Amino acid sequence: MGQRIIDKVEKPYLKAKPAEFHIGDTVDVKCRIREGDKERIQTFGGVVIARRGRGVNEMFTVRRIVANQGVERTFPFHSPNVVDVIVRRRGKVRRAKLFYLRKRVGKARKLPELRAQKKTADEPEPIAAEV
């Protein structure tokens, strides 16, 4: 009962079309930055290593390497300051949290790419039933 009330209160603050991405994906997060009275959009690119929470409290963490130093940034999923999340590459992972990437160096830091499956010529296409 209580959770349904919370969901109704939070509903107007949720994004209508949230971005579709998963753990292990390499993404570009476009976020709105305010500097004084000016506003600009800054891109933060990296690998999504964690997602947590639900509803308005949902967050995701993106990790990238800058000058051989790991940088992680946590974004609120439904924040109006997060303008867009663009998936550049799908990662093949078997974990919900990729904190083990913090200890990896060099090529060991890369995740295998998850590629879309193509239809092969051997598979027959489904035939529509004629009426």
ROSE-4610 file (N, C-alpha, C; in Angstrom, 1 decimal, always signed):
// ROSE-4610
residu = [M/M/M/G/G/G/Q/Q/Q/R/R/R/I/I/I/I/I/I/D/D/D/K/K/K/V/V/V/E/E/E/K/K/K/P/P/P/Y/Y/Y/L/L/L/K/K/K/A/A/A/K/K/K/P/P/P/A/A/A/E/E/E/F/F/F/H/H/H/I/I/I/G/G/G/D/D/D/T/T/T/V/V/V/D/D/D/V/V/V/K/K/K/C/C/C/R/R/R/I/I/I/R/R/R/E/E/E/G/G/G/D/D/D/K/K/K/E/E/E/R/R/R/I/I/I/Q/Q/Q/T/T/T/F/F/F/G/G/G/G/G/G/V/V/V/V/V/V/I/I/I/A/A/A/R/R/R/R/R/R/G/G/G/R/R/R/G/G/G/V/V/V/N/N/N/E/E/E/M/M/M/F/F/F/T/T/T/V/V/V/R/R/R/R/R/R/I/I/I/V/V/V/A/A/A/N/N/N/Q/Q/Q/G/G/G/V/V/V/E/E/E/R/R/R/T/T/T/F/F/F/P/P/P/F/F/F/H/H/H/S/S/S/P/P/P/N/N/N/V/V/V/V/V/V/D/D/D/V/V/V/I/I/I/V/V/V/R/R/R/R/R/R/R/R/R/G/G/G/K/K/K/V/V/V/R/R/R/R/R/R/A/A/A/K/K/K/L/L/L/F/F/F/Y/Y/Y/L/L/L/R/R/R/K/K/K/R/R/R/V/V/V/G/G/G/K/K/K/A/A/A/R/R/R/K/K/K/L/L/L/P/P/P/E/E/E/L/L/L/R/R/R/A/A/A/Q/Q/Q/K/K/K/K/K/K/T/T/T/A/A/A/D/D/D/E/E/E/P/P/P/E/E/E/P/P/P/I/I/I/A/A/A/A/A/A/E/E/E/V/V/V]
num = [1/1/1/2/2/2/3/3/3/4/4/4/5/5/5/6/6/6/7/7/7/8/8/8/9/9/9/10/10/10/11/11/11/12/12/12/13/13/13/14/14/14/15/15/15/16/16/16/17/17/17/18/18/18/19/19/19/20/20/20/21/21/21/22/22/22/23/23/23/24/24/24/25/25/25/26/26/26/27/27/27/28/28/28/29/29/29/30/30/30/31/31/31/32/32/32/33/33/33/34/34/34/35/35/35/36/36/36/37/37/37/38/38/38/39/39/39/40/40/40/41/41/41/42/42/42/43/43/43/44/44/44/45/45/45/46/46/46/47/47/47/48/48/48/49/49/49/50/50/50/51/51/51/52/52/52/53/53/53/54/54/54/55/55/55/56/56/56/57/57/57/58/58/58/59/59/59/60/60/60/61/61/61/62/62/62/63/63/63/64/64/64/65/65/65/66/66/66/67/67/67/68/68/68/69/69/69/70/70/70/71/71/71/72/72/72/73/73/73/74/74/74/75/75/75/76/76/76/77/77/77/78/78/78/79/79/79/80/80/80/81/81/81/82/82/82/83/83/83/84/84/84/85/85/85/86/86/86/87/87/87/88/88/88/89/89/89/90/90/90/91/91/91/92/92/92/93/93/93/94/94/94/95/95/95/96/96/96/97/97/97/98/98/98/99/99/99/100/100/100/101/101/101/102/102/102/103/103/103/104/104/104/105/105/105/106/106/106/107/107/107/108/108/108/109/109/109/110/110/110/111/111/111/112/112/112/113/113/113/114/114/114/115/115/115/116/116/116/117/117/117/118/118/118/119/119/119/120/120/120/121/121/121/122/122/122/123/123/123/124/124/124/125/125/125/126/126/126/127/127/127/128/128/128/129/129/129/130/130/130/131/131/131]
x = [+0.8/+0.0/+0.9/+1.8/+2.7/+3.5/+4.0/+4.8/+4.0/+2.8/+1.9/+1.7/+1.6/+1.5/+2.7/+3.9/+5.2/+5.3/+4.9/+5.0/+4.2/+3.0/+2.1/+2.7/+3.3/+4.0/+5.2/+5.9/+7.2/+6.9/+5.8/+5.5/+5.7/+5.3/+5.5/+7.0/+7.9/+9.3/+10.1/+9.5/+10.2/+10.2/+11.3/+11.4/+10.4/+9.8/+8.8/+9.4/+10.6/+11.3/+12.7/+13.0/+14.3/+15.2/+16.5/+17.5/+17.6/+17.8/+18.0/+19.5/+20.0/+21.4/+21.5/+22.6/+22.8/+24.2/+24.5/+25.8/+26.8/+27.9/+29.0/+28.9/+27.9/+27.8/+28.7/+29.3/+30.1/+29.2/+29.0/+28.1/+28.7/+28.0/+28.3/+27.1/+27.4/+26.3/+26.4/+25.4/+25.3/+24.6/+25.4/+24.7/+24.8/+23.8/+23.7/+24.6/+25.4/+26.3/+26.0/+25.8/+25.5/+26.8/+27.2/+28.4/+27.9/+27.6/+27.1/+25.7/+25.6/+24.3/+24.3/+25.4/+25.5/+25.2/+24.7/+24.4/+25.0/+25.7/+26.2/+26.0/+26.3/+26.1/+27.5/+27.9/+29.2/+29.0/+29.9/+29.8/+30.8/+30.3/+31.2/+31.0/+32.1/+32.0/+32.7/+32.2/+32.9/+32.0/+32.4/+31.7/+30.8/+29.5/+28.6/+29.0/+29.4/+29.8/+28.8/+27.8/+26.7/+25.5/+24.4/+23.0/+22.4/+21.8/+21.1/+19.9/+19.0/+17.8/+16.7/+15.6/+14.4/+13.7/+12.9/+12.1/+13.0/+12.6/+13.4/+14.8/+15.0/+16.3/+17.2/+16.9/+17.7/+19.0/+20.1/+21.4/+22.2/+23.2/+24.1/+25.5/+26.5/+27.9/+28.6/+29.3/+30.1/+31.6/+32.4/+33.9/+34.7/+35.7/+36.6/+38.0/+38.9/+40.3/+40.8/+41.3/+41.8/+43.3/+44.2/+45.6/+46.1/+45.7/+46.0/+45.5/+44.4/+43.8/+42.3/+41.7/+40.3/+39.4/+38.4/+37.5/+36.1/+35.3/+34.0/+33.0/+31.9/+30.9/+29.5/+28.8/+27.4/+26.4/+25.4/+24.4/+23.0/+22.1/+20.7/+20.1/+19.4/+18.8/+17.8/+16.9/+15.8/+16.1/+17.3/+17.6/+17.4/+16.8/+16.6/+18.0/+19.0/+20.4/+21.1/+20.6/+21.1/+20.2/+20.8/+20.1/+19.8/+20.9/+20.8/+21.9/+21.6/+22.6/+22.7/+23.8/+24.0/+24.9/+24.4/+25.2/+26.1/+27.4/+28.3/+28.7/+28.6/+29.1/+28.4/+28.0/+27.4/+28.4/+28.5/+29.5/+28.8/+29.6/+29.1/+29.6/+28.7/+29.1/+28.2/+28.7/+27.9/+27.8/+27.9/+27.8/+26.9/+26.3/+25.4/+26.3/+27.4/+28.3/+29.7/+30.3/+31.6/+32.8/+32.7/+33.8/+35.1/+35.2/+36.5/+37.3/+36.6/+37.4/+38.3/+38.1/+38.9/+40.3/+40.5/+41.8/+42.5/+41.8/+42.4/+43.2/+44.2/+45.1/+45.3/+45.4/+45.6/+44.5/+44.9/+43.9/+42.9/+43.3/+42.5/+41.2/+41.3/+40.2/+39.1/+39.3/+38.3/+37.3/+36.1/+35.1/+34.8/+34.5/+34.1/+32.8/+32.8/+31.6/+30.5/+29.3/+28.1/+27.5/+27.6/+27.2/+25.8/+25.0/+23.7/+23.7/+22.8/+22.8/+22.2/+22.9/+22.4/+21.7/+20.7/+20.0/+20.9/+21.0/+21.9/+21.0/+21.7/+20.9/+20.3/+20.9/+20.3/+19.0/+18.7/+17.4/+16.3/+15.3/+14.1/+13.3/+12.8/+12.0/+10.6/+9.9/+8.6/+7.6/+6.8/+5.8/+4.5/+3.9/+2.6/+1.5/+0.6/-0.5/-1.4/-1.8/-2.7/-4.1/-5.0/-6.4/-7.3]
y = [-1.2/+0.0/+1.3/+1.3/+2.5/+2.7/+1.7/+1.8/+2.4/+2.0/+2.6/+4.1/+4.5/+6.0/+6.7/+6.1/+6.7/+6.8/+5.7/+5.7/+6.8/+7.0/+8.1/+9.5/+9.7/+11.0/+11.2/+10.2/+10.3/+10.4/+9.9/+9.7/+11.0/+12.2/+13.4/+13.8/+13.2/+13.6/+12.6/+11.5/+10.5/+11.0/+10.6/+10.9/+10.1/+10.7/+10.0/+8.9/+9.2/+8.1/+8.0/+7.2/+7.1/+6.3/+6.6/+5.9/+4.4/+3.7/+2.2/+1.9/+1.5/+1.0/+0.1/-0.7/-1.7/-1.6/-2.4/-2.5/-3.0/-2.4/-2.8/-2.0/-1.3/-0.5/+0.7/+1.1/+2.3/+3.4/+4.4/+5.5/+6.9/+7.8/+9.2/+9.8/+10.4/+11.1/+12.6/+13.1/+14.6/+15.2/+16.0/+16.7/+18.2/+18.8/+20.3/+20.8/+21.8/+22.5/+23.9/+24.5/+25.9/+26.6/+27.6/+28.4/+29.8/+30.3/+31.7/+31.7/+32.6/+32.7/+32.0/+31.4/+30.6/+29.1/+28.5/+27.1/+26.4/+25.2/+24.5/+23.0/+22.2/+20.7/+20.1/+19.3/+18.6/+17.1/+16.5/+15.0/+14.3/+13.3/+12.4/+11.0/+10.5/+9.2/+8.1/+6.9/+5.8/+4.6/+3.7/+2.4/+2.4/+2.0/+1.9/+0.8/+1.1/+0.0/-0.4/+0.5/+0.1/+0.9/+0.3/+0.9/+0.5/+1.5/+1.1/+2.0/+1.6/+2.3/+2.0/+2.7/+2.6/+3.9/+4.2/+5.4/+6.6/+7.6/+8.9/+8.7/+7.7/+7.5/+6.7/+6.3/+5.5/+6.2/+5.6/+6.2/+5.3/+5.8/+4.9/+5.6/+4.7/+5.2/+4.9/+5.9/+5.7/+5.9/+5.1/+5.1/+5.3/+6.2/+6.3/+6.6/+6.6/+6.8/+8.1/+9.0/+10.3/+10.4/+10.5/+10.6/+9.5/+8.3/+7.1/+7.1/+7.8/+7.9/+7.6/+6.7/+6.3/+7.4/+7.8/+8.8/+8.2/+8.3/+7.7/+8.9/+8.9/+9.9/+9.2/+9.6/+9.0/+10.0/+9.6/+10.4/+10.0/+10.9/+10.5/+10.1/+9.0/+8.5/+9.5/+10.0/+10.9/+12.3/+12.7/+14.2/+15.0/+16.2/+17.0/+17.5/+17.5/+17.9/+16.8/+15.6/+14.6/+14.7/+15.3/+15.6/+14.3/+13.5/+12.3/+11.3/+10.1/+9.0/+8.3/+8.3/+7.7/+6.5/+5.3/+4.1/+4.0/+3.9/+3.8/+2.3/+1.5/+0.1/-0.7/-1.9/-2.8/-3.8/-3.9/-4.8/-6.1/-7.2/-8.5/-8.7/-8.7/-8.9/-10.0/-10.5/-11.5/-11.0/-9.8/-9.2/-8.0/-7.7/-6.6/-5.3/-5.5/-4.4/-4.8/-3.8/-4.1/-3.4/-3.5/-2.8/-3.4/-4.6/-5.3/-4.6/-3.7/-3.0/-1.9/-1.6/-0.6/-1.1/-2.4/-3.0/-3.3/-3.3/-3.7/-2.6/-3.0/-2.0/-2.4/-1.4/-1.7/-2.4/-3.4/-4.1/-4.9/-5.3/-6.1/-5.3/-4.0/-3.1/-3.2/-3.7/-3.7/-4.9/-4.6/-5.7/-6.2/-7.5/-8.0/-7.3/-7.1/-6.4/-7.4/-7.0/-7.8/-7.3/-8.2/-7.9/-8.4/-7.6/-8.0/-9.3/-10.2/-11.4/-11.1/-11.6/-11.5/-12.7/-12.6/-13.8/-14.5/-15.8/-16.5/-17.0/-17.3/-17.7/-19.1/-19.9/-21.2/-21.2/-20.2/-20.1/-19.7/-20.5/-20.1/-19.0/-18.1/-17.0/-17.6/-17.1/-17.6/-17.2/-18.2/-18.0/-17.6/-16.5/-16.1/-17.0/-17.3/-18.2/-17.5/-18.2/-17.5/-17.9/-16.9/-17.1/-17.2]
z = [+0.0/+0.0/+0.0/+0.9/+1.0/-0.2/-0.8/-2.0/-3.2/-3.3/-4.4/-4.2/-3.0/-2.7/-3.1/-2.8/-3.1/-4.7/-5.3/-6.8/-7.4/-6.9/-7.4/-7.2/-6.1/-5.8/-6.7/-7.0/-7.8/-9.3/-9.7/-11.2/-12.0/-11.5/-12.4/-12.5/-11.7/-11.7/-12.6/-13.0/-13.8/-15.3/-16.0/-17.4/-18.2/-19.2/-20.0/-20.8/-21.4/-22.2/-21.7/-20.7/-20.2/-21.2/-21.1/-22.0/-21.7/-22.7/-22.6/-22.7/-21.5/-21.5/-20.3/-20.3/-19.3/-18.7/-17.7/-17.1/-18.2/-18.2/-19.2/-20.5/-20.7/-21.9/-21.8/-23.0/-23.0/-23.5/-22.7/-23.0/-23.0/-23.6/-23.5/-22.8/-21.6/-20.8/-21.1/-21.6/-21.9/-20.7/-19.9/-18.8/-18.8/-18.3/-18.3/-17.2/-17.5/-16.5/-16.5/-15.3/-15.1/-14.5/-15.2/-14.7/-14.7/-13.5/-13.4/-14.0/-15.0/-15.7/-17.0/-17.4/-18.6/-18.4/-19.4/-19.3/-20.6/-20.4/-21.5/-21.2/-22.3/-22.2/-22.3/-21.3/-21.2/-21.3/-22.1/-22.3/-21.4/-20.7/-19.9/-20.5/-21.0/-21.7/-20.8/-20.8/-20.1/-20.0/-19.2/-19.0/-17.8/-18.0/-16.9/-16.0/-14.7/-13.9/-12.8/-12.6/-11.6/-11.9/-11.5/-11.4/-10.1/-9.4/-8.2/-8.0/-7.1/-6.7/-7.7/-7.4/-8.3/-8.2/-9.2/-9.3/-9.4/-8.6/-8.6/-8.1/-7.2/-6.5/-7.4/-8.6/-9.4/-9.9/-9.7/-10.1/-10.9/-11.7/-12.4/-12.3/-12.3/-12.2/-13.5/-14.0/-15.2/-14.9/-15.4/-15.1/-16.4/-16.4/-17.5/-17.0/-17.9/-17.5/-18.1/-17.2/-17.7/-17.2/-18.1/-17.7/-16.8/-17.1/-16.4/-15.0/-14.7/-13.4/-13.7/-12.9/-13.0/-12.4/-13.2/-12.7/-12.8/-11.7/-11.7/-11.4/-12.0/-11.8/-11.7/-10.7/-10.5/-10.9/-11.7/-12.2/-11.7/-11.4/-11.1/-12.5/-12.5/-13.8/-14.4/-13.5/-13.9/-13.7/-13.6/-13.3/-14.6/-14.5/-15.6/-16.2/-15.3/-15.8/-16.6/-16.6/-17.5/-18.8/-19.8/-21.0/-21.9/-22.0/-22.9/-22.5/-22.8/-22.6/-23.9/-24.6/-25.9/-25.7/-26.2/-26.1/-27.3/-27.0/-28.1/-28.4/-27.3/-27.5/-26.4/-26.7/-25.7/-25.2/-23.9/-23.3/-22.8/-23.0/-22.6/-21.2/-20.2/-18.8/-18.1/-17.0/-16.2/-14.8/-14.5/-13.2/-13.2/-12.0/-11.9/-11.5/-10.9/-10.5/-11.0/-11.7/-12.3/-11.6/-10.2/-9.4/-9.6/-10.1/-10.4/-11.4/-12.3/-13.3/-12.7/-11.4/-10.7/-10.6/-10.5/-10.3/-11.6/-12.7/-14.0/-14.6/-15.4/-16.0/-17.5/-18.4/-19.8/-20.5/-21.3/-22.1/-21.3/-20.1/-19.2/-18.8/-19.0/-18.6/-19.6/-20.8/-21.9/-21.6/-22.0/-21.9/-23.3/-23.4/-24.7/-25.2/-26.5/-27.1/-27.4/-27.1/-27.3/-28.7/-29.6/-31.0/-31.3/-32.1/-32.4/-33.3/-33.1/-33.9/-35.2/-36.3/-37.6/-38.0/-38.9/-39.5/-40.5/-40.4/-41.3/-42.5/-43.6/-44.8/-44.6/-43.6/-43.4/-42.7/-42.0/-41.2/-42.2/-42.3/-43.2/-42.5/-43.3/-42.7/-42.4/-41.3/-41.0/-42.2/-42.5/-43.6/-43.0/-43.5/-42.9/-43.5/-42.6/-43.0/-43.9/-45.0/-45.9/-45.5/-45.6/-45.2/-46.4]
